[in-house]
Amino acid sequence: MSYAHEQKTKIRVRLREKEIKKEPHVNTTNINYLLQKAEFELEKLIGVENVKAMVREIYAWVHINRCREKHQLKTEAHSMHMIFKGNPGTGKTTAARLVGRLLKDLGYLSKGHFIEAERADLVGEYIGQTAQKTRELLQKAHGGVLFIDEAYALNRGGEKDFGKEAVDTLVKAMDEGNHSFILILAGYSKEMEQFITLNPGLPSRFPIQLDFPDFSMDQMMMIAENMLQSRDYVWTIDAKEKLKKKLDDQKGRAREPFSNGRAIRNAIEKAIRSHAVRIVKEQTEKDIDALKTLTERDF
C-alpha cells in the first residue's frame, strides 16, 4: 500500500466514523450498512487478510440466511468458535475484540463483550475447583467472546493435571450452548496444532482456524506510523530508517519468536521518552515542531 493510498484510507475511515456517530438509530437488518461499517473497521487492521476474508464470509452468510428465511427456506446456525495461531504481537487479541463487536452488530451475539483469560483463570488447585472456575468464566462470557491466550498451557501437566478438566468443561459448554458465546483459543502455531490433537473432540468444534503471520517490514512501518500519528508525533526520514534497521536487527538475532507489534510499540515509546529528555536538554519546550518531531537521535 502506497503512502498516498494509506492516507486516503485513514481519511475515509475518519469521515465514516463521524457519519456513523450521527446515526442514532441503525437498522441492524440492513446488511449493506453493517458490511460498510465492518469494512471501515477492517481497514484499520494492517495485515491479517485472512481475518478480513473470514468476516466478509460471515456477513455474506448472515445476509443469505435472511434472504432464505424470507422465502421460507431452511437455515441453520453455524458454529463460530475459532483458533488463532501466530507469534506475539500479530494482532490476535485485536482481531478477537473486533469479531465480538461485529457479531454483536449482526445480532449473532447478544452482548459482544470481550473476556480475556489464561490458565490461572480456569484451573483450580484442588478437585472440583477447576470446573467451577471455568463455568463461572463461561457464565461471564455469555453473549460475548471468551478469548484464552496460550491455551495449550491447559494441557501442560499431562493426564493428572486439572487443566484437562477445564478443557472438558469448555467442550461441554460448546455443545450445550454452541451459539450463546464464541470461544477463541490463541497461541503459538506449533503449540496450538499439538494442543488440538490431544483432545479428539477439539478440531471439529473449531471450524474457523486462522494463521497470523509475522508482519513484513512495510507493515511494521505502517504500524509505527499509525502509533505516532495517534500520539500527535511525526518523525524524520532518518528516524524511520533507524527504526527499520533496529527492528530488522531484532528479528535477525531473536532467540524467541519476534514480538511484532509489541516490539514496535516498545521502540516507539522508548523513542518518545528519549525525545523528552533531549527536548529538556535543548530547552526547546516552546517550539511546537521540536515538541512533536522524533529524530534519528531518539531511536
C-alpha positions as CSV (number, residue, x, y, z in Angstrom):
1,M,0.0,0.0,0.0
2,S,1.5,3.4,-1.0
3,Y,1.7,6.2,1.4
4,A,-0.8,8.3,-0.5
5,H,-3.3,5.4,-0.6
6,E,-2.7,4.9,3.1
7,Q,-3.5,8.5,3.9
8,K,-6.7,8.4,1.8
9,T,-7.8,5.3,3.6
10,K,-7.3,7.0,7.0
11,I,-9.3,10.0,5.9
12,R,-12.2,7.7,4.7
13,V,-12.2,5.9,8.0
14,R,-12.3,9.1,10.0
15,L,-15.1,10.6,7.8
16,R,-17.2,7.4,8.0
17,E,-16.7,7.2,11.8
18,K,-18.2,10.7,12.0
19,E,-21.2,9.6,9.9
20,I,-21.8,6.6,12.0
21,K,-21.8,8.6,15.2
22,K,-24.6,10.8,13.6
23,E,-26.8,7.8,13.0
24,P,-28.5,7.1,16.4
25,H,-31.0,4.5,15.0
26,V,-29.3,1.8,13.0
27,N,-31.4,-0.9,11.3
28,T,-29.5,-4.0,12.2
29,T,-31.2,-5.9,9.4
30,N,-29.6,-3.6,6.9
31,I,-26.7,-5.9,5.8
32,N,-25.3,-3.3,3.4
33,Y,-24.9,-0.7,6.2
34,L,-23.4,-3.3,8.5
35,L,-21.0,-4.5,5.9
36,Q,-19.9,-1.0,5.1
37,K,-19.4,-0.3,8.8
38,A,-17.4,-3.6,9.1
39,E,-15.2,-2.6,6.1
40,F,-14.2,0.6,7.8
41,E,-13.3,-1.3,10.9
42,L,-11.3,-3.8,8.9
43,E,-9.4,-1.1,7.1
44,K,-7.8,-0.1,10.4
45,L,-6.2,-3.5,10.6
46,I,-2.8,-4.0,9.0
47,G,-2.1,-7.4,7.5
48,V,-4.4,-10.3,8.7
49,E,-6.1,-10.6,5.3
50,N,-7.5,-14.0,6.3
51,V,-9.3,-12.3,9.2
52,K,-10.9,-9.8,6.9
53,A,-11.9,-12.6,4.5
54,M,-13.5,-14.5,7.3
55,V,-15.5,-11.5,8.5
56,R,-16.8,-10.9,4.9
57,E,-17.8,-14.6,4.7
58,I,-19.8,-14.3,7.9
59,Y,-21.6,-11.2,6.8
60,A,-22.4,-12.8,3.4
61,W,-23.7,-15.9,5.2
62,V,-25.9,-13.9,7.5
63,H,-27.3,-11.9,4.6
64,I,-28.1,-15.0,2.5
65,N,-29.7,-16.7,5.6
66,R,-32.0,-13.8,6.0
67,C,-32.9,-13.9,2.3
68,R,-33.6,-17.7,2.6
69,E,-35.8,-17.0,5.6
70,K,-37.9,-14.6,3.6
71,H,-38.6,-17.4,1.1
72,Q,-39.2,-19.9,3.8
73,L,-36.1,-21.9,3.0
74,K,-34.3,-23.9,5.7
75,T,-31.5,-22.1,7.6
76,E,-29.2,-23.3,10.4
77,A,-26.8,-21.8,12.8
78,H,-23.1,-22.2,12.3
79,S,-20.5,-22.6,15.0
80,M,-18.2,-19.6,15.2
81,H,-15.7,-20.9,17.7
82,M,-12.2,-20.1,16.5
83,I,-8.5,-20.8,16.9
84,F,-5.9,-18.1,16.2
85,K,-2.3,-19.2,15.6
86,G,0.7,-17.0,15.5
87,N,3.6,-15.2,17.2
88,P,3.1,-12.5,19.8
89,G,2.0,-9.1,18.6
90,T,0.5,-10.2,15.3
91,G,-3.0,-8.9,16.1
92,K,-4.7,-12.0,17.6
93,T,-6.3,-10.1,20.5
94,T,-7.2,-7.1,18.4
95,A,-8.9,-9.3,15.9
96,A,-10.8,-11.2,18.6
97,R,-12.1,-7.9,20.0
98,L,-13.2,-6.9,16.6
99,V,-15.0,-10.2,16.0
100,G,-17.1,-9.6,19.1
101,R,-18.1,-6.1,18.1
102,L,-19.0,-7.1,14.5
103,L,-21.0,-10.2,15.5
104,K,-22.9,-8.1,18.1
105,D,-23.8,-5.7,15.2
106,L,-25.1,-8.7,13.2
107,G,-27.2,-9.9,16.1
108,Y,-25.2,-13.2,16.3
109,L,-24.0,-12.2,19.8
110,S,-26.4,-10.6,22.3
111,K,-23.7,-8.5,24.0
112,G,-20.4,-8.7,22.1
113,H,-18.3,-8.1,25.1
114,F,-14.7,-9.4,25.4
115,I,-13.2,-11.5,28.2
116,E,-9.6,-12.4,28.1
117,A,-8.4,-15.3,30.2
118,E,-5.4,-17.6,30.8
119,R,-4.7,-20.9,32.5
120,A,-4.9,-19.4,36.0
121,D,-8.4,-18.1,35.4
122,L,-9.7,-21.6,34.6
123,V,-7.6,-24.1,36.5
124,G,-8.0,-24.6,40.3
125,E,-5.8,-26.1,42.9
126,Y,-8.0,-29.0,44.1
127,I,-10.6,-31.4,42.7
128,G,-13.8,-29.7,41.7
129,Q,-12.5,-26.2,41.8
130,T,-11.5,-26.1,38.1
131,A,-14.9,-27.0,36.7
132,Q,-16.5,-24.4,39.0
133,K,-14.0,-21.6,37.9
134,T,-14.4,-22.5,34.3
135,R,-18.2,-22.5,34.5
136,E,-18.2,-19.1,36.2
137,L,-16.0,-17.7,33.5
138,L,-18.3,-19.1,30.8
139,Q,-21.2,-17.5,32.5
140,K,-19.5,-14.1,32.4
141,A,-18.7,-14.7,28.7
142,H,-22.4,-15.5,27.8
143,G,-23.4,-13.3,24.8
144,G,-19.8,-12.4,24.0
145,V,-16.3,-13.6,23.3
146,L,-14.1,-15.7,25.6
147,F,-10.5,-15.4,24.5
148,I,-8.0,-17.8,26.0
149,D,-4.4,-16.9,25.2
150,E,-1.7,-19.6,25.3
151,A,-4.5,-22.2,25.5
152,Y,-2.0,-25.1,25.2
153,A,-1.0,-24.3,28.8
154,L,-4.2,-26.1,29.9
155,N,-2.6,-29.4,28.9
156,R,0.9,-28.8,30.1
157,G,0.6,-31.0,33.2
158,G,-0.4,-34.2,31.5
159,E,-3.3,-36.6,32.3
160,K,-3.4,-35.8,36.1
161,D,-3.4,-32.1,35.7
162,F,-6.5,-30.1,36.4
163,G,-6.1,-28.4,33.0
164,K,-7.8,-31.3,31.3
165,E,-10.9,-30.7,33.5
166,A,-11.0,-27.2,32.2
167,V,-10.8,-28.4,28.6
168,D,-13.6,-30.9,29.2
169,T,-15.8,-28.2,30.8
170,L,-15.2,-25.9,27.8
171,V,-16.1,-28.7,25.3
172,K,-19.3,-29.5,27.2
173,A,-20.3,-25.8,27.2
174,M,-19.7,-25.6,23.5
175,D,-22.0,-28.5,22.9
176,E,-24.7,-27.3,25.2
177,G,-24.8,-23.6,24.3
178,N,-23.0,-23.6,21.0
179,H,-24.2,-20.2,19.8
180,S,-24.6,-18.3,23.1
181,F,-20.9,-17.3,23.1
182,I,-17.8,-17.6,21.0
183,L,-14.7,-19.3,22.3
184,I,-11.4,-18.2,20.7
185,L,-8.2,-20.1,21.6
186,A,-4.9,-18.5,20.7
187,G,-1.2,-19.1,20.9
188,Y,1.9,-20.1,19.0
189,S,1.2,-22.0,15.8
190,K,3.1,-25.2,16.6
191,E,1.9,-25.5,20.2
192,M,-1.7,-24.8,19.2
193,E,-1.6,-27.5,16.5
194,Q,-0.3,-30.0,19.1
195,F,-2.9,-28.9,21.6
196,I,-5.9,-29.6,19.5
197,T,-4.7,-33.1,18.7
198,L,-4.7,-34.0,22.4
199,N,-8.5,-34.0,22.7
200,P,-10.3,-35.8,19.8
201,G,-13.3,-33.6,20.1
202,L,-11.4,-30.3,19.7
203,P,-10.7,-30.0,16.0
204,S,-14.3,-30.4,14.8
205,R,-15.5,-27.9,17.4
206,F,-13.3,-25.1,15.9
207,P,-14.4,-24.7,12.3
208,I,-12.5,-21.4,11.9
209,Q,-8.8,-21.7,12.3
210,L,-6.7,-18.7,11.3
211,D,-3.0,-18.1,11.0
212,F,-1.5,-14.7,12.0
213,P,1.9,-14.4,10.1
214,D,4.6,-12.1,11.3
215,F,4.4,-8.6,9.9
216,S,6.5,-7.6,6.9
217,M,8.9,-4.6,7.3
218,D,6.5,-2.4,5.3
219,Q,3.6,-3.4,7.5
220,M,5.7,-2.7,10.6
221,M,6.5,0.8,9.3
222,M,2.8,1.4,8.7
223,I,2.0,0.3,12.3
224,A,4.7,2.6,13.6
225,E,3.3,5.5,11.6
226,N,-0.1,4.9,13.0
227,M,1.2,4.8,16.5
228,L,3.0,8.1,16.1
229,Q,0.0,9.8,14.4
230,S,-2.3,8.7,17.2
231,R,0.1,10.3,19.7
232,D,0.5,13.6,17.7
233,Y,4.1,12.8,16.8
234,V,5.9,12.9,13.4
235,W,9.3,11.6,12.5
236,T,12.1,12.4,10.1
237,I,13.1,10.1,7.3
238,D,16.3,9.3,9.1
239,A,14.4,8.3,12.2
240,K,12.2,6.0,10.2
241,E,15.3,4.3,8.7
242,K,16.9,4.0,12.1
243,L,13.8,2.2,13.5
244,K,13.7,0.0,10.4
245,K,17.3,-1.1,11.0
246,K,16.7,-1.7,14.7
247,L,13.7,-3.9,14.0
248,D,15.5,-5.8,11.3
249,D,18.4,-6.5,13.7
250,Q,16.0,-7.6,16.4
251,K,14.3,-10.1,14.1
252,G,17.7,-11.4,13.0
253,R,19.1,-12.1,16.4
254,A,15.9,-13.1,18.3
255,R,16.2,-16.5,20.0
256,E,12.5,-16.5,20.7
257,P,9.7,-15.6,18.2
258,F,9.8,-11.9,17.2
259,S,7.1,-9.9,19.1
260,N,6.0,-7.9,16.1
261,G,3.5,-5.2,17.2
262,R,4.8,-5.2,20.7
263,A,8.4,-4.7,19.6
264,I,7.2,-1.7,17.5
265,R,5.2,-0.2,20.5
266,N,8.2,-0.6,22.8
267,A,10.5,1.0,20.4
268,I,8.2,4.0,19.8
269,E,7.6,4.5,23.5
270,K,11.3,4.4,24.2
271,A,11.9,6.9,21.5
272,I,9.3,9.2,22.9
273,R,11.0,9.1,26.3
274,S,14.4,9.8,24.7
275,H,12.8,12.7,22.8
276,A,11.5,14.2,26.0
277,V,15.0,14.0,27.6
278,R,16.5,15.6,24.5
279,I,14.0,18.4,24.4
280,V,14.6,19.3,28.1
281,K,18.4,19.4,27.5
282,E,18.0,21.5,24.4
283,Q,15.4,23.8,26.2
284,T,13.1,23.8,23.1
285,E,9.9,23.2,25.0
286,K,8.2,26.3,23.4
287,D,9.0,25.1,19.8
288,I,5.9,23.1,18.6
289,D,7.9,21.4,15.8
290,A,10.5,20.3,18.3
291,L,7.8,19.0,20.7
292,K,6.3,16.7,18.1
293,T,9.2,15.6,15.9
294,L,11.2,12.5,16.6
295,T,14.6,12.4,15.0
296,E,17.3,9.7,14.4
297,R,18.8,10.6,17.8
298,D,15.7,9.5,19.6
299,F,15.9,6.0,18.3
